[in-house]
Amino acid sequence: MRLRVEFTTEPFDLDEAPPHALVAREVVEAAELDAVDVGPFGNTAEGGADAVITAVDALLRKTLEAGATRISLQVNVVGEGGS
């Protein structure tokens, strides 16, 4: 099963990326995901179910530790392939 995760971390800072946003980027870029798209107002990544779920766990833990006060995420099944 393939999954797509879309997420944002808050609070926002339009002048410079806050630490929790930088951590989020590091987590998804280091994970075994593909189709990673990181932007100022939203982020998406796709991969096998296990890889996405592992990345989401790390994302939640590490961004909260880095000062995120809110994390919004959505996970969608996008197809078969990978585990």
C-alpha positions as CSV (number, residue, x, y, z in Angstrom):
1,M,0.0,0.0,0.0
2,R,1.2,3.5,-0.8
3,L,0.4,6.5,1.4
4,R,0.6,10.2,1.0
5,V,1.0,12.4,4.0
6,E,0.3,16.1,4.0
7,F,1.3,18.2,7.0
8,T,1.9,21.6,8.5
9,T,3.6,22.6,11.7
10,E,2.8,25.7,13.7
11,P,3.4,28.4,14.8
12,F,4.2,30.0,11.5
13,D,6.9,32.6,11.0
14,L,7.0,34.2,7.6
15,D,10.4,35.9,8.2
16,E,12.4,32.8,8.8
17,A,11.7,29.1,9.2
18,P,11.2,28.2,12.9
19,P,13.2,25.2,14.4
20,H,10.2,22.9,14.2
21,A,9.8,23.5,10.5
22,L,13.5,22.8,9.9
23,V,13.2,19.6,11.9
24,A,10.1,18.5,9.9
25,R,12.0,19.0,6.7
26,E,15.0,17.0,8.0
27,V,12.7,14.1,9.0
28,V,10.9,13.7,5.7
29,E,14.1,14.2,3.6
30,A,15.9,11.6,5.7
31,A,13.0,9.1,5.5
32,E,12.7,6.4,2.9
33,L,10.0,8.4,1.1
34,D,9.6,9.6,-2.5
35,A,7.8,12.6,-4.0
36,V,8.8,14.8,-1.1
37,D,7.6,18.4,-1.5
38,V,8.4,20.8,1.3
39,G,7.0,24.3,1.1
40,P,6.3,27.3,3.4
41,F,2.5,26.5,3.8
42,G,2.3,22.8,3.4
43,N,4.4,19.7,2.9
44,T,3.7,16.4,1.2
45,A,5.4,13.1,0.9
46,E,4.6,9.6,-0.5
47,G,5.9,6.2,0.1
48,G,5.2,2.7,1.2
49,A,2.9,2.4,4.2
50,D,5.6,1.4,6.7
51,A,7.9,4.2,5.6
52,V,5.2,6.9,5.8
53,I,4.0,5.6,9.2
54,T,7.5,5.6,10.6
55,A,8.2,9.1,9.2
56,V,4.9,10.4,10.8
57,D,5.9,9.0,14.1
58,A,9.3,10.7,14.0
59,L,7.7,13.9,12.6
60,L,5.3,14.2,15.5
61,R,7.9,13.4,18.2
62,K,10.7,15.6,16.8
63,T,8.7,18.6,15.8
64,L,6.9,18.8,19.2
65,E,10.3,18.6,20.9
66,A,11.5,21.4,18.6
67,G,8.7,23.7,19.7
68,A,5.7,23.0,17.4
69,T,2.4,23.8,19.2
70,R,0.2,22.4,16.5
71,I,0.7,19.8,13.8
72,S,-2.0,19.2,11.2
73,L,-1.7,16.1,9.1
74,Q,-3.7,14.0,6.7
75,V,-2.8,10.6,5.4
76,N,-4.3,9.2,2.2
77,V,-4.1,5.8,0.5
78,V,-2.9,6.5,-3.0
79,G,-2.3,3.1,-4.4
80,E,-0.7,-0.3,-4.0
81,G,3.0,-1.1,-4.0
82,G,5.5,-1.2,-1.2
83,S,4.8,-2.0,2.4
